[in-house]
Amino acid sequence: MTWTQNYAPLEGRIGLPAIVAALPVVTLLALLAGWNVRAHLAALARLLVAAAIAIGVNGMPVKLALAAAGVLLPDGSWPTRKELKPTSVVH
């Protein structure tokens, strides 16, 4: 399946593209800081918002949006550096 991305789906509307592009990040930060939602659930909500924008605003086919989500979904399941156990260092 091929799909050509429209790089200016909200052309002619000043400020609206920036607001729409910021929605996934704002969603993530609001859930983490404002409502104290667990990180993996906030990341899932961010993914759903981003997918809705890709499908609704950019016209991305649902099948491709699901494929992209499948690639990004494991992103929140990997441990961060703080969660990794430190290795022994020889001085």
Z-matrix of the N, CA and C atoms (Angstrom, degrees):
N
C 1 1.441
C 2 1.526 1 108.26
N 3 1.295 2 116.26 1 130.00
C 4 1.456 3 120.32 2 177.11
C 5 1.520 4 109.96 3 -110.92
N 6 1.313 5 114.52 4 148.15
C 7 1.451 6 121.30 5 178.93
C 8 1.515 7 108.06 6 -150.58
N 9 1.303 8 116.67 7 130.94
C 10 1.457 9 121.29 8 178.85
C 11 1.523 10 108.53 9 -98.99
N 12 1.317 11 115.45 10 122.85
C 13 1.455 12 120.54 11 -177.67
C 14 1.521 13 110.71 12 -72.45
N 15 1.322 14 115.62 13 136.92
C 16 1.451 15 122.49 14 174.63
C 17 1.524 16 107.02 15 -91.99
N 18 1.324 17 117.35 16 114.07
C 19 1.458 18 120.61 17 -175.65
C 20 1.522 19 113.29 18 -81.72
N 21 1.314 20 118.06 19 -7.76
C 22 1.466 21 121.25 20 179.01
C 23 1.529 22 109.52 21 -137.59
N 24 1.361 23 117.74 22 64.35
C 25 1.459 24 119.20 23 -176.32
C 26 1.532 25 113.32 24 -70.13
N 27 1.317 26 117.46 25 -22.41
C 28 1.462 27 121.60 26 -179.19
C 29 1.523 28 110.42 27 -113.59
N 30 1.310 29 115.61 28 38.33
C 31 1.457 30 121.60 29 -176.22
C 32 1.525 31 111.84 30 -59.93
N 33 1.324 32 115.66 31 138.11
C 34 1.448 33 120.69 32 177.72
C 35 1.518 34 113.85 33 90.33
N 36 1.301 35 117.79 34 -5.54
C 37 1.462 36 121.16 35 179.72
C 38 1.523 37 108.45 36 -108.29
N 39 1.306 38 116.44 37 104.21
C 40 1.463 39 121.57 38 -175.07
C 41 1.531 40 110.26 39 -68.22
N 42 1.315 41 116.20 40 127.37
C 43 1.456 42 121.86 41 175.70
C 44 1.518 43 115.05 42 86.04
N 45 1.319 44 118.48 43 -29.25
C 46 1.464 45 120.72 44 -177.12
C 47 1.529 46 113.01 45 -63.49
N 48 1.342 47 119.73 46 -41.55
C 49 1.474 48 118.41 47 178.06
C 50 1.524 49 113.17 48 -59.40
N 51 1.323 50 116.81 49 -38.24
C 52 1.469 51 119.75 50 179.46
C 53 1.522 52 111.00 51 -67.44
N 54 1.322 53 117.21 52 -39.20
C 55 1.464 54 121.02 53 179.23
C 56 1.525 55 110.47 54 -65.68
N 57 1.317 56 116.57 55 -44.38
C 58 1.471 57 120.92 56 -179.68
C 59 1.529 58 110.20 57 -65.40
N 60 1.324 59 117.11 58 -41.14
C 61 1.472 60 120.53 59 179.68
C 62 1.523 61 111.74 60 -65.90
N 63 1.324 62 117.05 61 -28.98
C 64 1.467 63 120.79 62 -178.02
C 65 1.528 64 112.88 63 -82.75
N 66 1.308 65 118.49 64 -13.62
C 67 1.469 66 121.22 65 -175.25
C 68 1.533 67 114.48 66 -55.58
N 69 1.343 68 120.57 67 -45.58
C 70 1.472 69 118.56 68 178.78
C 71 1.530 70 113.20 69 -61.78
N 72 1.330 71 117.22 70 -40.29
C 73 1.464 72 120.58 71 -179.68
C 74 1.531 73 110.08 72 -69.13
N 75 1.328 74 116.40 73 -42.72
C 76 1.465 75 120.69 74 179.11
C 77 1.530 76 109.88 75 -63.07
N 78 1.319 77 116.49 76 -40.19
C 79 1.467 78 120.91 77 177.76
C 80 1.523 79 110.49 78 -60.00
N 81 1.313 80 116.26 79 -48.40
C 82 1.464 81 121.02 80 -179.36
C 83 1.524 82 111.09 81 -60.26
N 84 1.326 83 116.80 82 -50.33
C 85 1.462 84 120.17 83 -177.24
C 86 1.523 85 112.11 84 -66.86
N 87 1.318 86 117.19 85 -38.33
C 88 1.464 87 120.18 86 179.31
C 89 1.521 88 111.09 87 -65.01
N 90 1.326 89 116.69 88 -41.41
C 91 1.467 90 119.57 89 179.40
C 92 1.519 91 111.72 90 -68.05
N 93 1.322 92 116.97 91 -38.80
C 94 1.461 93 120.07 92 -179.34
C 95 1.521 94 112.09 93 -72.79
N 96 1.315 95 116.88 94 -47.01
C 97 1.467 96 120.46 95 -173.53
C 98 1.526 97 112.93 96 -90.32
N 99 1.313 98 116.51 97 -39.04
C 100 1.454 99 119.37 98 -174.14
C 101 1.512 100 114.80 99 -85.02
N 102 1.319 101 116.27 100 -40.94
C 103 1.462 102 119.31 101 -174.97
C 104 1.518 103 113.20 102 -112.63
N 105 1.317 104 118.33 103 3.24
C 106 1.469 105 123.42 104 177.75
C 107 1.532 106 113.15 105 52.64
N 108 1.311 107 115.59 106 43.19
C 109 1.469 108 121.47 107 177.11
C 110 1.528 109 107.94 108 -79.63
N 111 1.306 110 116.99 109 146.60
C 112 1.464 111 121.11 110 177.79
C 113 1.525 112 109.52 111 -58.81
N 114 1.320 113 115.23 112 147.74
C 115 1.463 114 121.60 113 -172.81
C 116 1.531 115 112.56 114 -60.06
N 117 1.322 116 117.59 115 -42.82
C 118 1.463 117 118.83 116 -177.10
C 119 1.531 118 111.43 117 -68.55
N 120 1.326 119 117.62 118 -31.27
C 121 1.463 120 119.94 119 176.96
C 122 1.529 121 111.16 120 -74.79
N 123 1.324 122 116.55 121 -36.69
C 124 1.456 123 120.17 122 176.06
C 125 1.530 124 110.60 123 -65.26
N 126 1.327 125 117.02 124 -39.32
C 127 1.464 126 120.86 125 177.81
C 128 1.527 127 110.89 126 -66.17
N 129 1.317 128 117.17 127 -37.20
C 130 1.462 129 120.83 128 176.90
C 131 1.535 130 110.46 129 -65.50
N 132 1.322 131 116.75 130 -40.86
C 133 1.465 132 120.48 131 177.14
C 134 1.523 133 110.40 132 -63.62
N 135 1.330 134 116.68 133 -40.59
C 136 1.468 135 120.87 134 176.95
C 137 1.523 136 110.61 135 -60.60
N 138 1.316 137 116.21 136 -41.63
C 139 1.457 138 121.09 137 179.27
C 140 1.533 139 111.17 138 -63.99
N 141 1.318 140 116.73 139 -41.13
C 142 1.467 141 120.55 140 178.48
C 143 1.523 142 112.09 141 -65.89
N 144 1.327 143 116.87 142 -39.69
C 145 1.467 144 120.50 143 177.49
C 146 1.525 145 110.23 144 -65.45
N 147 1.327 146 116.82 145 -43.93
C 148 1.459 147 120.85 146 179.18
C 149 1.527 148 111.27 147 -63.51
N 150 1.330 149 117.16 148 -39.63
C 151 1.465 150 120.56 149 177.98
C 152 1.523 151 111.08 150 -66.63
N 153 1.320 152 117.15 151 -39.60
C 154 1.462 153 120.63 152 178.24
C 155 1.522 154 111.06 153 -63.61
N 156 1.326 155 116.59 154 -38.76
C 157 1.467 156 120.03 155 177.33
C 158 1.529 157 110.52 156 -67.68
N 159 1.325 158 116.48 157 -42.76
C 160 1.465 159 119.93 158 -179.94
C 161 1.524 160 111.26 159 -61.36
N 162 1.328 161 116.40 160 -41.61
C 163 1.466 162 120.39 161 -178.31
C 164 1.528 163 111.20 162 -77.69
N 165 1.329 164 116.07 163 -47.89
C 166 1.456 165 119.76 164 -173.54
C 167 1.513 166 115.17 165 -77.38
N 168 1.320 167 116.92 166 -41.85
C 169 1.467 168 120.31 167 -175.41
C 170 1.524 169 111.46 168 -92.20
N 171 1.327 170 116.49 169 -47.11
C 172 1.463 171 120.37 170 -175.41
C 173 1.525 172 113.51 171 -87.53
N 174 1.317 173 117.79 172 -10.13
C 175 1.458 174 120.54 173 178.57
C 176 1.518 175 114.25 174 74.08
N 177 1.311 176 117.60 175 25.87
C 178 1.464 177 121.47 176 179.29
C 179 1.525 178 109.38 177 -70.84
N 180 1.336 179 117.88 178 134.61
C 181 1.459 180 119.65 179 176.49
C 182 1.535 181 111.19 180 -61.21
N 183 1.310 182 116.07 181 143.39
C 184 1.464 183 121.70 182 -176.81
C 185 1.526 184 111.13 183 -58.49
N 186 1.318 185 117.10 184 -39.76
C 187 1.462 186 120.98 185 -179.15
C 188 1.532 187 111.04 186 -60.44
N 189 1.328 188 117.74 187 -41.88
C 190 1.458 189 120.86 188 178.71
C 191 1.531 190 111.60 189 -72.04
N 192 1.331 191 116.85 190 -34.68
C 193 1.464 192 120.16 191 177.29
C 194 1.526 193 110.62 192 -64.72
N 195 1.316 194 117.10 193 -40.45
C 196 1.464 195 120.69 194 177.11
C 197 1.527 196 111.39 195 -66.09
N 198 1.329 197 116.67 196 -37.97
C 199 1.466 198 120.28 197 177.46
C 200 1.524 199 110.32 198 -64.64
N 201 1.329 200 117.24 199 -42.20
C 202 1.465 201 120.88 200 178.01
C 203 1.526 202 110.52 201 -65.53
N 204 1.317 203 116.91 202 -39.95
C 205 1.466 204 120.61 203 178.50
C 206 1.519 205 110.68 204 -64.12
N 207 1.312 206 116.88 205 -37.04
C 208 1.463 207 120.63 206 178.15
C 209 1.512 208 112.56 207 -63.86
N 210 1.319 209 116.55 208 -30.02
C 211 1.461 210 120.45 209 177.28
C 212 1.523 211 110.21 210 -75.98
N 213 1.343 212 116.90 211 -37.87
C 214 1.464 213 121.06 212 -175.86
C 215 1.524 214 113.77 213 -85.49
N 216 1.314 215 118.39 214 -21.48
C 217 1.456 216 121.38 215 -175.20
C 218 1.525 217 113.96 216 -57.85
N 219 1.330 218 120.00 217 -41.92
C 220 1.474 219 118.87 218 179.51
C 221 1.524 220 113.53 219 -68.09
N 222 1.325 221 117.81 220 -8.93
C 223 1.460 222 121.58 221 -177.71
C 224 1.521 223 112.14 222 -53.90
N 225 1.309 224 118.51 223 -41.72
C 226 1.454 225 121.60 224 -178.52
C 227 1.514 226 114.23 225 -81.02
N 228 1.314 227 117.76 226 -8.94
C 229 1.460 228 119.31 227 -176.41
C 230 1.526 229 113.21 228 -93.23
N 231 1.333 230 118.56 229 -7.59
C 232 1.461 231 120.56 230 179.06
C 233 1.514 232 109.68 231 -83.83
N 234 1.316 233 117.70 232 141.19
C 235 1.468 234 119.59 233 179.63
C 236 1.530 235 110.98 234 -69.33
N 237 1.309 236 115.18 235 148.15
C 238 1.459 237 119.38 236 176.39
C 239 1.514 238 109.09 237 -86.50
N 240 1.313 239 116.66 238 176.17
C 241 1.466 240 119.98 239 -178.86
C 242 1.518 241 111.62 240 -60.57
N 243 1.322 242 117.30 241 -36.52
C 244 1.458 243 120.19 242 -178.68
C 245 1.528 244 111.39 243 -67.75
N 246 1.319 245 116.66 244 -28.25
C 247 1.456 246 120.38 245 -178.53
C 248 1.523 247 111.88 246 -82.23
N 249 1.318 248 117.36 247 -18.83
C 250 1.456 249 120.37 248 179.74
C 251 1.515 250 109.84 249 -75.90
N 252 1.318 251 115.65 250 143.20
C 253 1.453 252 119.76 251 178.88
C 254 1.522 253 108.95 252 -75.26
N 255 1.331 254 116.86 253 137.07
C 256 1.462 255 118.81 254 179.12
C 257 1.524 256 111.12 255 -69.63
N 258 1.300 257 115.88 256 145.07
C 259 1.460 258 119.89 257 176.89
C 260 1.518 259 108.21 258 -91.53
N 261 1.317 260 115.32 259 158.74
C 262 1.449 261 118.90 260 -179.82
C 263 1.529 262 109.73 261 -73.03
N 264 1.304 263 115.76 262 137.13
C 265 1.460 264 121.92 263 -179.14
C 266 1.518 265 108.66 264 -113.93
N 267 1.304 266 116.23 265 131.51
C 268 1.469 267 121.55 266 178.19
C 269 1.512 268 107.45 267 -88.86
N 270 1.343 269 116.26 268 125.81
C 271 1.467 270 120.62 269 179.65
C 272 1.493 271 110.90 270 -95.98
